[in-house]
């Protein structure tokens, strides 16, 4: 179902992709972070975005964008101004 973040999170738990270029393990971690964020689990989202941001060759789709950049942006938006 559209925007059923809990179901999406459950489905992603079973997805295992290799690390590397393109849609890969970093992509899965980024999508898991999005689910955690939407489910208001900010600490888990932050942890997962950090992991995803360390995946320099992972992309969201075959043509990009790069997961490293997407995760970095989301991570910056999650951090309250006080923590910066």
N, C-alpha and C positions, 0 to 999 in steps of 0.2 A: 504494500500500500504506500502511496505517495506520502512522504514525510513521516513514516512510521519508524522513528529513529531507534527504538528498542529492537524492533524486528531486524532492521538493517545491521545493528550491532551484533545480534545473534548470528546472522548470516555471515558477516565478515570474520567471525571467530573461526570459521571452518575454511577460510580462503588462505591458501599457502602458495605464494608466488616466490620465485627466486629473487635474490638481490640482483641488481644490474640495471642496464639501460632500458628505458621505456616504461611501460606499465609493469610494475614489479612490486616487491615487498614494501618498498617505501610508499607506494600508492595505497596499499591496503592500510598501512599504519595511519596515513593521512586521513583516509575515509573513516577509520575507527576514531580518530581524534575529533572529526566533525560530529560523529554520533555522540560522543561523550559531551562535547560542548552543547549540542542541542538538548541533551538530557540533563543539562546543568551540572554535570560532574566536571567542574572547572579544573580541579587538580589533576584528574586523569587526562583531560584534554590537553592541558599544558605539558604533561609528561610525554604524551604521544606526539604532539606537535614538535617537541624537542627532538625526539627520535626521527621523525619524518624529515626535519630540517637537515639532518645529517645524511640524507640520501641524495647526493648530487646528481645522480643519473636517472632518478625516477621521474616519471611524467604522469600527469593525470589521465591523458589519452595518448594515442599513438603520435599525435602531433604537438603535444604539450598541453598546458604550460608545465613548467618544472615544479615538482613537489617541494623542492628546497625553498623556492621563492614563496609559494603559497603558504607553506607551513610557517615560514618566518613572519609573514604578514599577519597571519591569524594569531601567532604567539604574541606579537607586539600589541595586538588589539586586546588580547586577554589580560595582559598585565596592567593592573591599575597604575595610575600616574604616580602614586606614592612609592611603588616598588621600583620605579625606574631610577 
